Amino acid sequence: MTAAHENEGSAGTGGAPVPAAIVAVLAWGLAVAAVVVFAGARPTPDADQLFFLVDVVGAAVYGTVAGVVLARRVHPVPILTAVAAIGAGVAALSYAWSRLAFVQPGLPFVEVVSPLQNSAWIPGTLALFLVVPWLVRDGTLGIRGRIGVAAGTVATVWFWWARTYTDTADLWLVLPVVVIGFVAAAEVLWRRRIAPAAESAGLGWLALGAALMTASYIPLAVPGLPWMLTPLIHLASQAFYPVAILVVVLRQRLWGLDFAVGRAALAGSLVAVLAAGYLTIAVTATLMLPTDGSVIAQAIAATAVALAVQPVRSRLTHRVHRLVYGDGIDSARAVRNLGRHFAGAGTPRRLLGDLAAGIGTALRLESVTVCRDGEILARWGEPTGRTEELTLDAGTLTVTAPPGETLGPRSLRALGELASVVEAGLVVLRSAEELDAARHQLTEARLEERRTIRRELHDGLGPSLAGIRLGLQGARNLAGTDTTAALTLIDALLRELDHQVEGVRELSRGLLPPVLDELGLVAALDELAGIHSRSGFGIEVDADAPAGLSGAVAAAAYGITVEAVTNARRHSGADGCTVRIRGTGDLLTVEVSDAGRGTGPDARVGVGTLSMRERARHVGGVVDITAAHPRGTVVRARLPWVVTSPAVRAGES
């Protein structure tokens, strides 16, 4: 297999690299600064620290995703994600700064910074599940989408304003958010139900993520719940929601972000898992250790996180790569999955279509095309970007990466390994086509044999028997008046009847004589020579058939010989012919020659010639008809010792 590259144009990304870098650096800077300041404050455990964890994780994860996506595509979704990341980072730093002020009085800007911990996170975080679900799509919003975005924006502004500047009861504060959030989740589910398969992939995850984010705000309006419940629900939902968005983006290949968002998912997931582990261990150790054990607890947590970095990163790398690259990350698994199509495909062409779809899905490709001799046999997806072509022994495999992407070494290596399965599919298709052709040839040969039998019965045996019946009727009429004439007529009728009986026997032997099955090809040819010699046409048989000759090849050799001898007897004008059988190499050579008048330049190919060639082709051989020297005709057939025709192999098995 060889690979060739060809540029067919690449969709523009329309990204904003500089603003994207600013967003990512700012979000991460706020998160890191918040953790450093928080560590310096050495606070005692409380519920607010879990909310602090939510904000730190949100700043890191959403900041990474926003930065990567904005670098590739300017879209409302990454913009809102950036707002959520920066807002969460500001809220986390505000909380940490306030905690530090307790142990270091006199810190500047405390009065300005402290209120931000309760308000800075609101606009972006609420917009993530009130507005973003309406925007995660490639098409236009439509009337319903615009209304949904407007309602989500109003609910976000209401929650921020009421929480920051009023004393609104928690129920009336949360109720609009919960209602509109569940409406957004329900709308995503509705889209999943009515949209085509390509546009509905992953929407179930998005609906679930939006519903979880919405449900995490219900405890705010329910008094008396355990203090850890609300922040833990927020932490779980905010860890799940970016994954839900990512699943939609990857499965639908939105905005050409397959590979880039995968790297963001890896970094964000690693931060989220390690941060959650650090704070969980620190809080647990502080509660279990004696008073003022916070320093020891933080040391224990830091040590545990440091030890867990490599294993966690390795495991997350595998998971994220599986999500981004699909089954192509594990070539053996991908090959096994593709192999299942061989058992379930109804036709070879459908098999190739299933294999193309399997490769496209496994490697997250834009399109996969399988061709042979310029003919497209199967296509999955529509190619628009850069193509990668692999030349196979039986055809070509052409793939395109999503717009704006190229296939990396990992995907190319996986593609090369999966191409062998496509090669097997092409071989299956070719074998099926050869089998169909062989079946067609076999059917035609059988039809021709039936026509021959019908012709012999209708034109030969039928009229002869009718004549014999009339002769017997005449003999019966003469029996009473002229016995001698009646006996003479009966003798003539007996000779004619013997002739027709011999003709029937010759016809049956020509089809498949019993001696061929019982004693083999040489004995059958000797019997054929004896039959023709009794009627005055001599046949010299010089046969040396190899041992272990296939029954189908022996039948084909005998049938070709019968046709060639019959043609020589009828058309050559000679009084005999020679039959030679030799086994040389892996071929059986059958040669029938005569010294007759030969074939003229205007001679037409008759039924006998077609029958000989069909018999030879049926077992994978060929027949040539040439002029003999100094005169006459030579029919030479070259047949393999074992059958190579798939139709005959299937019939013999």
Secondary structure, 3 states (H helix, E strand, C coil): CEEEEECCCCCCCCCCHHHHHHHHHHHHHHHHHHHHHHHHHCCCCCHHHHHHHHHHHHHHHHHHHHHHHHHHCCCHHHHHHHHHHHHHHHHHHHHHHHHHHHHCCCCCCHHHHHHHHHCCCHHHHHHHHHCHHHHCCCCCCHHHHHHHHHHHHHHHHHHHHHHHHCCCCHHHHHHHHHHHHHHHHHHHHHHHHHCCHHHHCCHHHHHHHHHHHHHCCHHHHCCCCCCCHHHHHHHHHHHHHHHHHHHHHHHHCHHHCHHHHHHHHHHHHHHHHHHHHHHHHHHHHHHHCCCCCHHHHHHHHHHHHHHHHHHHHHHHHHHHHHHHHHHHHCHHHHHHHHHHHHHHCCCHHHHHHHHHHHHHHHHCCCEEEEEECCEEEEEECCCCCCEEEEECCCCEEEEECCCCCCCCHHHHHHHHHHHHHHHHHHHHHHHHHHHHHHHHHHHHHHHHHHHHHHHHHHHHHHHHHHHHHHHHHHHHHHHCCCHHHHHHHHHHHHHHHHHHHHHHHHHHHHHCCHHHHHHCHHHHHHHHHHHHHHCCCEEEEEECCCCCCCHHHHHHHHHHHHHHHHHHHHHHCCCEEEEEEEEECCEEEEEEEECCCCCCCCCCCCHHHHHHHHHHHHCCCEEEEEECCCCCEEEEEEEECCCCCHHHHHHHC
